[in-house]
């Protein structure tokens, strides 16, 4: 570590070797008393609670009680990649699962995310990291898989909270050379996660070709809000030397054979079908619009004549092409695209030239069509600031669409919104609402509480009809709907309404 920081606690450990997908231990960190400990992975965990979600649920279950609230110190954030995590033969195996008690649903939440953190954590010697307690000041938890050391470090006072800057600073702090940067990954959440209940977590990975960190999001359920409530500035892991057999599977030959088949099928068929390597998930926009399934104006409609302005072909031209855009090694899909060299038009970083990760389909549909916004630059602006502020783009899009319908129905007015004219299609107002969330100010502080709380506030304080708010407030169990009109799928409708964690 280049910068001198106060070390609050340390634990040395033997890095060891992953066997058959398991490091056979999990890392426990308590920020209230600075405890760092190793826990064994039992055979029961492997047999019954297999996978990142299973490990997360197991550890959370044993860490909390029936009375634990999301902002209690005993609430936990658990991150685990699962046994397949980090395999380079399969596409998409850089995923991790994050589990915690949610500030939006007040129940168990899990959210999946790409990037390098989960696999590097495993190869550093840990099947999961379980963080409990609350720090008195902002801290960094640093797992050095090369030295075999876990540290709780007091974060520098001048360390920026917002992710696009923090991720760069983390590399400066912990990488001794340019080559080490690709072996470092961080988890962070920005100022928006501090001031709203819809905070997301940003998982970084170093893009060697762009020579910059990029991020993927664990977006749902406000786990980023829990993260900042615990005063975690960043979780950082360092591990160098990832190889094709780092996961040490039981039958590498069989996995390689299946992997070759999968890679060939993707290579041969992707250009003829989804075109993920050039377009990524935005290819869905046209399909959803054509089949009347694209959320428009707070889910009132399923298509819009201007849908083509934010459809896949638009993004194919905006994305940097010719660069393998995988968020983990060996992923043939390579769908983690980026709009490079975008000049920010608003907010605290106005004029900065940045790389915007995505946008993904649900971001486009959420902050775009669902809010009646069909300007690609506005979508990029909202995408970037949601990410760096640590705000879930799905919840932001759905709750902003709800606010816009309330505004047009007369439930809200300029006096209530502080001058924001929140009509459908008003990108300028939507962007300012987002900046207010990032600052914890104005009407943004109300909107950032989510749809369920807004329904109560609008009824009690503004005299709105609760039945009307219930009809147009697209949330279940406190979680805002994801960006699909579900009328064609009974299974999706059931999932939205009946799953424990919400839609």
Secondary structure, DSSP 4 states (H G I P E B T S, - for coil): --S---EEEEEE------BTTB-SEEEEEETTTTEEEEEEPPHHHHHHS-SHHHHHHHHHHHH--TT--TTSTT-EEEEE--TTTT-SSSTTTT-EEEEEE-TTTSSEEEEEE-SSHHHHHHHTT-SEEEEES--SS-EEEEEETTTTEEEEEEPPTT---SHHHHHHHHHHHH-SSGGGGGGEEEEE--HHHHHSS-B-EEEEEEETTTTEEEEEEE-GGGHHHHHHHTTEEEEEEE-----TTTT--TTHHHHHHHHHHHHHHHHHHGGGTT-TTTTGGGGHHHHHHHTT-S-BTTTTBS--GGGGGGSHHHHHHHSPPSS---SSTT-SS----EEEEEEP-SSTTTT-EEEEE---HHHIIIIIGGGT---HHHHHHHHHHHHHHTB-HHHHHHHHHHHHHHHHTTSS-HHHHTT----TT-HHHHHHHHHHHHHT-HHHHHHTT-HHHHHHHHHHHH---HHHHHHH--EETTEEPPS---TT-HHHHHHHHHSTT--
